[in-house]
Amino acid sequence: MRIHPVAAGLFAAVLLLPAAQAVAHTSSPHEQSARTATVKPRSDDWEARVLALTNERRKAHGRKPLKASPCADKFAEPWTRHMARTRVLKHQDLAPMLKCPHTSYAGENIAEGYETPRQLVSAWMHSEGHRENILSPHFNRIGVSGWRATNGVTYATQDFLG
C-alpha cells in the first residue's frame, strides 16, 4: 500500500508467541533505492512527549504506564530511520524483539505524516489496532522513535514489549 505524501498513514502490528512476521507493504530493491532520502532525527523531547501522551492515554483507561526500554529502542530507532530514508511505511519483523529480556509479546505502531506528538498519539488512539497496542495490558515497555525525511514528512515508530 502506497500512501500519498500529504496523507498521513498508520499501521499496527502485534506479535504473540509463536513468532510470526507482520508486513504491511513490500517494495522492490530498485524502488527503495530510487526513493532513498537523507533524514534527521526528531528531538529527544519529541520522543519523550510521545511516550508521555501514550502513558496519559493508558492511565485514563486504567492501565499501568509503559517504561522506556533500551532494548525496544534498539528496534524502533533504526527502523524509523529506514522508513524515513526509503519513504516506505512498512512493519519490521517483530520476532527478533522476543529476544529482549523478559519478553513474550511484541507489538508495533508506525506512522507517517504527523508533525506533533499530540497529533500522532491522537491518530493512533482513533485507530483500532493502534489503540489496542497502546492500551494492551500485555505490554509494559516501549521504544519510541521519530525521524524526518528531506521532504519534511515525519515517520514514527512505537515498539512495545511485554
N, C-alpha and C positions, 0 to 999 in steps of 0.2 A: 504494500500500500504506500503510495507516494502522497505526501502531504504538501499542499500548496504553501509556498514560503510565507505568505501573510496569514495563513490559518494556523491556529495553534493545534498541536497534536498531543495525544495522550495514549499510552499503552500500559497495561498492568500485567504482571505475571506472578504466579505463586508456585512454589515447588515444595511438595511434601515428600518425605521418603516413600517409595524409592525414587531416586533421582531421575529426572527427565528434562529434555531441553525444551525451552519455550522460545519461539521465534515469531516476531510479528511481521518482519519484512526481510527479504533477501535481495541482494543485487549482485551483479557480476563484478569481478575484479576490475574490468575495464570501466564500468560505470562508476565505481568507487574512486578510482584514481583520477578520472576526469573531473570529479566533483570535489577533490581534496581542497580544503581551505586552511588558512592559518587561524589559530584560535588563541584566546586568552581566558584564564580562569576568572570566574566571578570571585568576589571577595570572601574571605572567611566570615565576615559579618553577614553577608548574603546567605551563606550556607547555614550559619547559626540561627538566623531568623527563620529559615525553612524548618529547621528542627524544632525551634520554639513554637511556631504556629502548629506544627504537626502534633506536638505534645499538648497544646491547648485544646485541640480537637479531641484527642484521646481522653483528656481529663473531663471534658464536657460530656463524654459518653461513658464515664466510669472506668476508664482503662488506666493502667499504670503508665507512667512516662517511659519513652524509649531512651536508652542511653547511647551516646555516641560510641561507635565501635571502630577501633583502628583496623580490624580485620574486614569489616564491611566497607570501610573507606578504601581499602586496597582494591576493591572491585568497582565501587562507584566512580572513583576519580578517573582511572584510565578509560573506563567505558564511556563516560560523558565526554571526555576529551575526544575519543574516537568518533562518537556520533557527531560532534560539532565539526571535526575535521572533514568527515565524509558527507556530512549533511544528510545522513540516513538515520531515521528513527527506527531502532531495532533493538530487541532484547538480546542480552548476552545469555550464554549457557549458565544456568543457576547452579548446576551440580557442583562445580568447584567450591562454591560458598559453603557447602555442607562440610568442608574440611576445616572450617573455622572452629576453634574450641567450643565445646558445649552447644553444638548447632545440629538440630534435627529438621528445621524448617528454614526456607529462604524464600523471599519474595522481592519483587522489583516494581517500582513505578518509574516510568520515563516520560519525558515531555519535551516539546519544543515550542518556542514562541511566547513564553510567558516571561514578562520583564521583571515583575516584582515577586518576592516570596509570597505575599498575600494572594496575588492572582493565581500563582502556581498551586498553592495548597487548596485554595477555594475550588479550582478546577478539578483537582484530584478528588476532593470531597464530594463533588457533584457527579462523579463517575463511579458506577457501582463497584467495579473491580479494584479501582484505586482506593476507594473508601474502605473496602474490605481489608486491603493490606494495611492501611493506616490504623484501622480500629481492631485488627486481629489480636486476640489475647495470646496467640501463639508467639508473637514477636515481642522481644524485649530489647533489642539492639538495632542500631541503624547507622548507615553511612549515607551522607548527603554530598552531592557534587553538582556544581553548575559551571558551564563553560559557554563562552560567546564566540560564535563563528564570525569571520570577517564581514559577512553580510548583515551583521547585527543581531542575528537570531540567537537566543539563549537556549541551550539544551540542559536538561536537569535529570538527575537520577536519585532515587531513594532505593537503597538496598537494605532489606530487612532480614534479621536473623532471629531465630528462636530455638 
